């Protein structure tokens, strides 16, 4: 045999060995451990496990339970005769309109943080004063005539 014969024979043997090794490395049948097939029953099992995990997670309320709740300031337009009642920690700033303080009794007041005074029931509320509702006991503001723009931060109800 000549030089070229050995070269061609060697190349053919190397090519054949390469094909055989690749053929044995690749799985011949789908569904074996090397090439798993995802079946419908497996997908359903994983889906049921995910549903159980989701149902076990604590549920968050989708909306606040009061009429209004905000951690930033919002403007509430209140008409005459309506009362805006704050919950604990609610802040009010009257921008326009005639508004009076509403408290559940004589011994209760609404702190006016701007002037450093306390406002008893029925007292007229000055514009641009920051008022704080200390407890959720019915304290709030009533619009006496027309409309009032009241800036609110916290939980509140308009009745």
ChimeraX commands (.cxc) that place a marker at each C-alpha (Angstrom):
marker #1 position 0.00,0.00,0.00 radius 0.5
marker #1 position 1.21,3.40,-0.76 radius 0.5
marker #1 position 1.34,6.51,1.35 radius 0.5
marker #1 position -2.04,7.75,0.28 radius 0.5
marker #1 position -3.69,4.43,1.09 radius 0.5
marker #1 position -2.57,4.58,4.72 radius 0.5
marker #1 position -3.77,8.17,5.02 radius 0.5
marker #1 position -7.21,7.46,3.59 radius 0.5
marker #1 position -7.58,4.30,5.67 radius 0.5
marker #1 position -6.56,6.16,8.84 radius 0.5
marker #1 position -9.00,8.96,8.12 radius 0.5
marker #1 position -11.82,6.48,7.50 radius 0.5
marker #1 position -11.07,4.67,10.77 radius 0.5
marker #1 position -10.97,7.98,12.71 radius 0.5
marker #1 position -14.25,9.08,11.14 radius 0.5
marker #1 position -15.91,5.75,12.00 radius 0.5
marker #1 position -14.66,5.85,15.60 radius 0.5
marker #1 position -15.95,9.43,15.92 radius 0.5
marker #1 position -19.40,8.46,14.66 radius 0.5
marker #1 position -19.60,5.44,16.95 radius 0.5
marker #1 position -18.59,7.45,20.03 radius 0.5
marker #1 position -21.10,10.22,19.24 radius 0.5
marker #1 position -23.81,7.65,18.59 radius 0.5
marker #1 position -23.29,5.93,21.93 radius 0.5
marker #1 position -23.13,9.21,23.85 radius 0.5
marker #1 position -26.50,10.42,22.55 radius 0.5
marker #1 position -29.54,8.60,23.93 radius 0.5
marker #1 position -31.27,6.49,21.37 radius 0.5
marker #1 position -34.72,6.66,22.92 radius 0.5
marker #1 position -36.54,9.68,24.33 radius 0.5
marker #1 position -37.79,9.32,27.88 radius 0.5
marker #1 position -34.63,7.89,29.37 radius 0.5
marker #1 position -32.85,9.49,32.29 radius 0.5
marker #1 position -30.45,11.23,29.90 radius 0.5
marker #1 position -33.32,12.66,27.79 radius 0.5
marker #1 position -36.43,12.99,29.98 radius 0.5
marker #1 position -39.78,13.63,28.38 radius 0.5
marker #1 position -42.13,15.96,30.24 radius 0.5
marker #1 position -45.49,14.27,30.40 radius 0.5
marker #1 position -48.89,15.76,31.04 radius 0.5
marker #1 position -49.15,14.02,34.41 radius 0.5
marker #1 position -45.85,15.59,35.53 radius 0.5
marker #1 position -47.00,19.05,34.47 radius 0.5
marker #1 position -50.30,18.58,36.35 radius 0.5
marker #1 position -48.44,17.45,39.47 radius 0.5
marker #1 position -46.16,20.51,39.43 radius 0.5
marker #1 position -49.16,22.77,38.75 radius 0.5
marker #1 position -51.04,21.37,41.77 radius 0.5
marker #1 position -48.01,21.91,44.00 radius 0.5
marker #1 position -47.78,25.54,42.83 radius 0.5
marker #1 position -51.49,26.10,43.46 radius 0.5
marker #1 position -51.08,24.78,47.02 radius 0.5
marker #1 position -48.12,27.11,47.61 radius 0.5
marker #1 position -50.05,30.11,46.29 radius 0.5
marker #1 position -53.09,29.32,48.43 radius 0.5
marker #1 position -50.91,28.91,51.52 radius 0.5
marker #1 position -49.35,32.38,51.05 radius 0.5
marker #1 position -50.88,35.17,53.17 radius 0.5
marker #1 position -53.42,37.24,51.28 radius 0.5
marker #1 position -52.95,41.02,51.03 radius 0.5
marker #1 position -56.06,43.22,51.01 radius 0.5
marker #1 position -56.63,44.67,47.56 radius 0.5
marker #1 position -58.04,47.99,48.77 radius 0.5
marker #1 position -58.33,49.95,52.01 radius 0.5
marker #1 position -61.46,49.44,54.09 radius 0.5
marker #1 position -62.20,53.11,54.74 radius 0.5
marker #1 position -63.42,55.73,52.28 radius 0.5
marker #1 position -59.94,57.14,51.87 radius 0.5
marker #1 position -56.46,56.17,52.87 radius 0.5
marker #1 position -53.22,57.63,51.70 radius 0.5
marker #1 position -49.64,58.01,52.87 radius 0.5
marker #1 position -49.25,61.10,50.71 radius 0.5
marker #1 position -51.39,64.21,50.64 radius 0.5
marker #1 position -54.59,64.21,48.59 radius 0.5
marker #1 position -57.21,66.93,48.05 radius 0.5
marker #1 position -60.75,66.00,49.06 radius 0.5
marker #1 position -63.58,68.25,47.82 radius 0.5
marker #1 position -66.30,68.26,50.50 radius 0.5
marker #1 position -69.72,69.88,50.03 radius 0.5
marker #1 position -71.84,71.76,52.59 radius 0.5
marker #1 position -73.37,69.61,55.31 radius 0.5
marker #1 position -70.86,66.80,54.86 radius 0.5
marker #1 position -68.40,65.78,57.57 radius 0.5
marker #1 position -64.93,64.40,56.98 radius 0.5
marker #1 position -63.88,62.21,59.92 radius 0.5
marker #1 position -60.27,61.25,60.47 radius 0.5
marker #1 position -58.83,58.11,61.95 radius 0.5
marker #1 position -55.83,57.97,64.28 radius 0.5
marker #1 position -52.93,60.03,62.91 radius 0.5
marker #1 position -54.86,61.65,60.05 radius 0.5
marker #1 position -53.81,65.16,59.05 radius 0.5
marker #1 position -56.10,67.85,57.60 radius 0.5
marker #1 position -55.30,71.21,56.01 radius 0.5
marker #1 position -58.29,73.35,55.01 radius 0.5
marker #1 position -57.49,75.28,51.81 radius 0.5
marker #1 position -60.86,76.81,50.90 radius 0.5
marker #1 position -64.38,77.02,52.28 radius 0.5
marker #1 position -66.01,77.54,55.66 radius 0.5
marker #1 position -65.28,74.63,57.97 radius 0.5
marker #1 position -65.90,73.92,61.67 radius 0.5
marker #1 position -64.25,71.43,63.99 radius 0.5
marker #1 position -66.26,68.38,65.07 radius 0.5
marker #1 position -65.41,66.52,68.29 radius 0.5
marker #1 position -67.29,63.79,70.19 radius 0.5
marker #1 position -67.66,65.86,73.37 radius 0.5
marker #1 position -66.68,68.93,75.39 radius 0.5
marker #1 position -63.41,67.51,76.66 radius 0.5
marker #1 position -62.21,66.59,73.17 radius 0.5
marker #1 position -60.34,68.97,70.89 radius 0.5
marker #1 position -58.46,68.86,67.59 radius 0.5
marker #1 position -54.81,69.93,67.86 radius 0.5
marker #1 position -53.89,72.80,65.52 radius 0.5
marker #1 position -50.18,72.16,64.96 radius 0.5
marker #1 position -49.68,75.44,63.09 radius 0.5
marker #1 position -50.85,77.75,65.90 radius 0.5
marker #1 position -50.06,75.40,68.77 radius 0.5
marker #1 position -53.62,75.52,70.09 radius 0.5
marker #1 position -56.51,73.09,70.46 radius 0.5
marker #1 position -59.80,73.55,68.62 radius 0.5
marker #1 position -63.00,72.64,70.52 radius 0.5
marker #1 position -66.21,71.42,68.89 radius 0.5
marker #1 position -67.87,74.02,66.63 radius 0.5
marker #1 position -64.86,76.35,66.31 radius 0.5
marker #1 position -64.17,77.76,62.84 radius 0.5
marker #1 position -61.07,76.25,61.24 radius 0.5
marker #1 position -58.62,78.77,59.73 radius 0.5
marker #1 position -57.22,78.13,56.25 radius 0.5
marker #1 position -53.75,76.63,55.79 radius 0.5
marker #1 position -53.45,75.25,59.34 radius 0.5
marker #1 position -52.24,71.69,59.90 radius 0.5
marker #1 position -54.71,69.76,62.08 radius 0.5
marker #1 position -53.94,66.34,63.58 radius 0.5
marker #1 position -56.53,63.75,64.59 radius 0.5
marker #1 position -55.01,61.93,67.61 radius 0.5
marker #1 position -57.54,59.06,67.90 radius 0.5
marker #1 position -60.25,57.42,65.80 radius 0.5
marker #1 position -63.06,58.67,68.04 radius 0.5
marker #1 position -65.20,60.73,65.65 radius 0.5
marker #1 position -63.13,63.92,65.39 radius 0.5
marker #1 position -63.22,65.68,62.07 radius 0.5
marker #1 position -64.41,68.70,60.11 radius 0.5
marker #1 position -67.85,69.82,58.89 radius 0.5
marker #1 position -68.33,72.10,55.90 radius 0.5
marker #1 position -70.85,74.79,56.90 radius 0.5
marker #1 position -71.54,76.38,53.50 radius 0.5
marker #1 position -70.51,75.94,49.88 radius 0.5
marker #1 position -67.63,73.63,49.09 radius 0.5
marker #1 position -64.29,73.15,50.81 radius 0.5
marker #1 position -60.99,71.82,49.55 radius 0.5
marker #1 position -59.34,69.87,52.35 radius 0.5
marker #1 position -55.89,68.34,52.01 radius 0.5
marker #1 position -55.81,64.96,53.75 radius 0.5
marker #1 position -53.12,62.46,54.68 radius 0.5
marker #1 position -54.19,59.26,56.42 radius 0.5
marker #1 position -57.43,57.28,56.76 radius 0.5
marker #1 position -60.71,59.19,56.63 radius 0.5
marker #1 position -64.44,58.96,55.89 radius 0.5
marker #1 position -66.73,61.51,54.26 radius 0.5
marker #1 position -70.35,61.31,55.48 radius 0.5
marker link #1:1,2 radius 0.2
marker link #1:2,3 radius 0.2
marker link #1:3,4 radius 0.2
marker link #1:4,5 radius 0.2
marker link #1:5,6 radius 0.2
marker link #1:6,7 radius 0.2
marker link #1:7,8 radius 0.2
marker link #1:8,9 radius 0.2
marker link #1:9,10 radius 0.2
marker link #1:10,11 radius 0.2
marker link #1:11,12 radius 0.2
marker link #1:12,13 radius 0.2
marker link #1:13,14 radius 0.2
marker link #1:14,15 radius 0.2
marker link #1:15,16 radius 0.2
marker link #1:16,17 radius 0.2
marker link #1:17,18 radius 0.2
marker link #1:18,19 radius 0.2
marker link #1:19,20 radius 0.2
marker link #1:20,21 radius 0.2
marker link #1:21,22 radius 0.2
marker link #1:22,23 radius 0.2
marker link #1:23,24 radius 0.2
marker link #1:24,25 radius 0.2
marker link #1:25,26 radius 0.2
marker link #1:26,27 radius 0.2
marker link #1:27,28 radius 0.2
marker link #1:28,29 radius 0.2
marker link #1:29,30 radius 0.2
marker link #1:30,31 radius 0.2
marker link #1:31,32 radius 0.2
marker link #1:32,33 radius 0.2
marker link #1:33,34 radius 0.2
marker link #1:34,35 radius 0.2
marker link #1:35,36 radius 0.2
marker link #1:36,37 radius 0.2
marker link #1:37,38 radius 0.2
marker link #1:38,39 radius 0.2
marker link #1:39,40 radius 0.2
marker link #1:40,41 radius 0.2
marker link #1:41,42 radius 0.2
marker link #1:42,43 radius 0.2
marker link #1:43,44 radius 0.2
marker link #1:44,45 radius 0.2
marker link #1:45,46 radius 0.2
marker link #1:46,47 radius 0.2
marker link #1:47,48 radius 0.2
marker link #1:48,49 radius 0.2
marker link #1:49,50 radius 0.2
marker link #1:50,51 radius 0.2
marker link #1:51,52 radius 0.2
marker link #1:52,53 radius 0.2
marker link #1:53,54 radius 0.2
marker link #1:54,55 radius 0.2
marker link #1:55,56 radius 0.2
marker link #1:56,57 radius 0.2
marker link #1:57,58 radius 0.2
marker link #1:58,59 radius 0.2
marker link #1:59,60 radius 0.2
marker link #1:60,61 radius 0.2
marker link #1:61,62 radius 0.2
marker link #1:62,63 radius 0.2
marker link #1:63,64 radius 0.2
marker link #1:64,65 radius 0.2
marker link #1:65,66 radius 0.2
marker link #1:66,67 radius 0.2
marker link #1:67,68 radius 0.2
marker link #1:68,69 radius 0.2
marker link #1:69,70 radius 0.2
marker link #1:70,71 radius 0.2
marker link #1:71,72 radius 0.2
marker link #1:72,73 radius 0.2
marker link #1:73,74 radius 0.2
marker link #1:74,75 radius 0.2
marker link #1:75,76 radius 0.2
marker link #1:76,77 radius 0.2
marker link #1:77,78 radius 0.2
marker link #1:78,79 radius 0.2
marker link #1:79,80 radius 0.2
marker link #1:80,81 radius 0.2
marker link #1:81,82 radius 0.2
marker link #1:82,83 radius 0.2
marker link #1:83,84 radius 0.2
marker link #1:84,85 radius 0.2
marker link #1:85,86 radius 0.2
marker link #1:86,87 radius 0.2
marker link #1:87,88 radius 0.2
marker link #1:88,89 radius 0.2
marker link #1:89,90 radius 0.2
marker link #1:90,91 radius 0.2
marker link #1:91,92 radius 0.2
marker link #1:92,93 radius 0.2
marker link #1:93,94 radius 0.2
marker link #1:94,95 radius 0.2
marker link #1:95,96 radius 0.2
marker link #1:96,97 radius 0.2
marker link #1:97,98 radius 0.2
marker link #1:98,99 radius 0.2
marker link #1:99,100 radius 0.2
marker link #1:100,101 radius 0.2
marker link #1:101,102 radius 0.2
marker link #1:102,103 radius 0.2
marker link #1:103,104 radius 0.2
marker link #1:104,105 radius 0.2
marker link #1:105,106 radius 0.2
marker link #1:106,107 radius 0.2
marker link #1:107,108 radius 0.2
marker link #1:108,109 radius 0.2
marker link #1:109,110 radius 0.2
marker link #1:110,111 radius 0.2
marker link #1:111,112 radius 0.2
marker link #1:112,113 radius 0.2
marker link #1:113,114 radius 0.2
marker link #1:114,115 radius 0.2
marker link #1:115,116 radius 0.2
marker link #1:116,117 radius 0.2
marker link #1:117,118 radius 0.2
marker link #1:118,119 radius 0.2
marker link #1:119,120 radius 0.2
marker link #1:120,121 radius 0.2
marker link #1:121,122 radius 0.2
marker link #1:122,123 radius 0.2
marker link #1:123,124 radius 0.2
marker link #1:124,125 radius 0.2
marker link #1:125,126 radius 0.2
marker link #1:126,127 radius 0.2
marker link #1:127,128 radius 0.2
marker link #1:128,129 radius 0.2
marker link #1:129,130 radius 0.2
marker link #1:130,131 radius 0.2
marker link #1:131,132 radius 0.2
marker link #1:132,133 radius 0.2
marker link #1:133,134 radius 0.2
marker link #1:134,135 radius 0.2
marker link #1:135,136 radius 0.2
marker link #1:136,137 radius 0.2
marker link #1:137,138 radius 0.2
marker link #1:138,139 radius 0.2
marker link #1:139,140 radius 0.2
marker link #1:140,141 radius 0.2
marker link #1:141,142 radius 0.2
marker link #1:142,143 radius 0.2
marker link #1:143,144 radius 0.2
marker link #1:144,145 radius 0.2
marker link #1:145,146 radius 0.2
marker link #1:146,147 radius 0.2
marker link #1:147,148 radius 0.2
marker link #1:148,149 radius 0.2
marker link #1:149,150 radius 0.2
marker link #1:150,151 radius 0.2
marker link #1:151,152 radius 0.2
marker link #1:152,153 radius 0.2
marker link #1:153,154 radius 0.2
marker link #1:154,155 radius 0.2
marker link #1:155,156 radius 0.2
marker link #1:156,157 radius 0.2
marker link #1:157,158 radius 0.2
marker link #1:158,159 radius 0.2
view
